[in-house]
Amino acid sequence: MFQSPGDILFSIHGFPIYNYGLTMAFACIIGVSVAYLFFKKYYSDKNYSELWDISAYLIIAGIVGARLYYCLLNPVYYSANPLEILNFRQGGLSIHGGLIAGILTLILLSKKKGLPIFGVLDSFACGTALGQAIGRWGNFFNSEAYGYPTDLPWKLFIPASHRYPEFINFKYYHPTFLYESLLDLCIFAVLCFVMKKYANLKPGVTLFVYLALYSVVRIFVEHFRIDSALDFYCVPIAQIISLLILIFSICALIYLSKKVNTCKDNHS
């Protein structure tokens, strides 16, 4: 059994410094650094220093996209409290919104700077997986994104102030943040292998492997979570979006595989 030490790390003249914000900042730094190292290693003939400039815009776009997507999934609360949309420090980010905004931003900026689009996307897919593994611990500090009540040895204690009314009498829950964090680390390990094998041979494969694997992880983890922002016919919207991304990614991988095979046949 374990529990969060609290959402506030310390205060400066009454201004709270939140663990969530620091965790997300650290996750972004690590994610961008990993993406830079992968791009530098596999695309050393390109101007890899440009990735630092791209990263600044990427982080902003990702956070804004993740926040707006989260707020759109909670229309009742945020329509009544519109100023809370700007309250990033309290948490409330959706990875799907961040992914959509991030991918679009990387495509536009890579094209503008003359960088290989799939090379950039593949590199940032690796960084994103590791960044997510770290970032999920922000949910731990906020005592949020937890699962159904459980009595397993690795159960997570949730204070009464953070429990849902229908589960107020339960103390311990599935630590779904931990499930996803560990699985994201596994995805990162897989992507390291995929990047090594296909970075130059099949650009784009790493990106779509990441999207496919993360979709599977999210579908799995959502079975345990009780805080789905929005359901569609009793199915969490996160699972529906993940399933669509999974199908799209598999189709993209099949297309890339056939494309490479066709090119080999034409040169043989």
N, C-alpha and C positions, 0 to 999 in steps of 0.2 A: 504494500500500500504506500502511496506517496501523495503529496499535495503541493499546490502552488505556494511559493513564499509570499505571493501578493503581486498586484499589478504595478505598484510604484517602487522603484529602486531607491530613490532618494529625492529630496526636494531642495531647490535653491531659492532662498528668500520666498518660500511659500509656493514656488512654481514646481509642480511635480514632474519628475523625469520617469517616464513609463518604461517598464521592461519590454513591453510590446514594441514600442518604437525603436528601442536600441537593438532588439533582436532582428527586426526587419531591416534596419540599417546595416547590421553586420551581415545579414543574409545577402543583401544587395551587393555589398563590397566583395564578398567571397564569390558570388555568382558571376559578377563582371570580371573579376580577376581570373577565374577559371576559364571563362569564355575567351579572354585575351590570350591566355597561355595556349589554349587549344588552337586558336586561329594562327598564332605566331608559329606554332610547331608544324601545322599542316599546310599553311599558306604563307610560308616565309618569303615568297617572292612578291607578296602584296604589301601595301603600306599598312601594316597591322597597328601602327600607332593611332590610326583613325578610329579604332574601336573605342578608345577612351572618350573621344568626342561624341560618338554615337551613343555610348552608354549613358551619358547625362540625360539625353532626350528620352532614351529608352526607359530609364527608371521613372522619370516624371510621367510618361505616357502609361506605363504599366500600373503605377499607383493610382492615377486618375481613372484609368479604365477599370481597374479592379474595384475602386470605390463606387463609381457610377453604376456598374453592373450590380453590385451588392445592394445599392439603394433602390435600383429598379426592381429587384426581387423582394423588396420590403416597402411597397408603395404606400401602404396605409400609414405606417409610422413616419416616414420621411415626408409625405405630403402634409402631415400635420405638424412636423418639426423640420422644416426645410433647412434651417441653419445648422442642424446636426449633420447634414451632408458633409460639411467642412470639418467636422470633428474627427480627423484621422487618428488622433492619439488614442481614442477609445477603442480602436479596432474596427472591424467590419469591412474586410476586403474579400473579393471573390476572385479566385485564381483564373477562372474562365474569362472574366472580363480583362484581367491583366494579360492573359495569353493573346487574346484577340488584338488588343491595343498594341502589345509588344511586337507581335509578328508584323502587323501592318507598318509600324514605325520602322522596324529593321529593314523591311523591303524597300520602303521609300528612301531611307537614308543610305542604304547600301547602293541603290541605283544612282542616287545623286552623287555619291563619292566614288563611283566606279569600282566598287568592291564586289566580289562574287556573292550573289544573294544567298544561294544555298550554303556557301561556305560560312557566311556570317550566321545564318540561321542554325546550322548544325552546331557551330561553336557555342552559341548562346543556349541551345537546347541542353548541352552538357552543364553549363553554368547554372541554368534555371533549375535543373533537377537537384543539384547540390544546394542551391539557394533555398529551394522549397523545403528540403530536409531540415535546414536550420530555421527557416521562417516559421514552421509549424509550432515551434516552441513558444512563439508569441502567444498562441492560443492557450498554451499551458499556463503561462503567467496570468492571463486574463480569465482563467477558469471558464473557457468557452469551447465550443466545437467538440464537446464530449459526447459519449454514446449513452446507451441505455444502462440502467442499473445492473450491476454485476457484483459477484463476490469472489472473483478470480484473484489470485495472489498479486497480480499487477494492477489491481483496481486503483482508481483515482478518486480521492476525496474532493467533493465539491461543496463549498460553504453554502449554507442555506440561502444566502443573499443572491447566489448565482444559479440556483436550481429553478427548474420550471415548476409551476404550481402543481401540476398533476403528479410530480415526482418529489414533492417537498419532503416527504418522509424517508426518502432514500438518501444515504450518505455517499455511497460508492458507485462509480460509473466506469464504463469502458473508456480508456484513454485513447480515443481515436486519433488525437493529434500525434501520439507516439506511433500508432500503427502506420499512419501515412508517412511520418518522418523516416521510419526504418525502411519502408518500402521505397521511398524516394532515394534513399542511399543505395538500395539494390538497383534501381533504375540507373543511377549515375554510374555504377560499376559496369552495367551492361553497355551503356553508351560509350564508355571509355574503350571497350572492346570494339564496338561497332565503328566508332570514329577512326580507330587505328586501322581497321580493315577496309572501310569504304569511303573515307574522307575524300580522296581524290578519284577513286574508281566510280563511285555512285553518290555524287553530291545530293543531299536532300534526304538520304536514307536515315541518317541519324535523327533528323528533325521528326520524321514521321514515326520512327521507332519510339522516340520519346513520347509523342502525342498518343500513340497506341497504348504503350505501357502505362502511362499516367492515367489514361481513361479507364483502363482495367482496374487500376488501384483505386481510383475514385469511386467507381461503381461498387467495388468491394467494401470500401470504408463507409460509404453512405448507408449500407445495410445496418450499421451499428449506431449511426448518429441520430439524435432526436431533435436536432435544431435546423433541419432543412428550411431554407429561407422560403421556398415556394414549392408546392406540390401540384402536379398535373394528373388528375384522376388517381390520387393517392400515390403517385410515383414522384419522388424528388426530382425537381427540374435539373439538378446537378447530374443525376444518373442519365436522364434523357439526353442532355447536351454531351455528356461523356460518351454515350453510345453512338451518337451521330459523329462525333470526332473520331471514334474508334473505326467506324465503317469507312469514313473518308480517308483515314490514314492507311488502312489496309488497301484500299483501292489505289491510293497514291504509290504505295510500295510495290504493288503489282505492276502499275504503269511504269515506274522507274526501272524495275527489273526487266520488263519487256523492251523498254527503250534501249537499255544498255546492250541487251542481247541482239537487238536489231542492228545497232551500230557495229557490233563485233562481226555479224554476218556480212555487213556491207563492206567491211575492210578485209575480209578473208578471201 
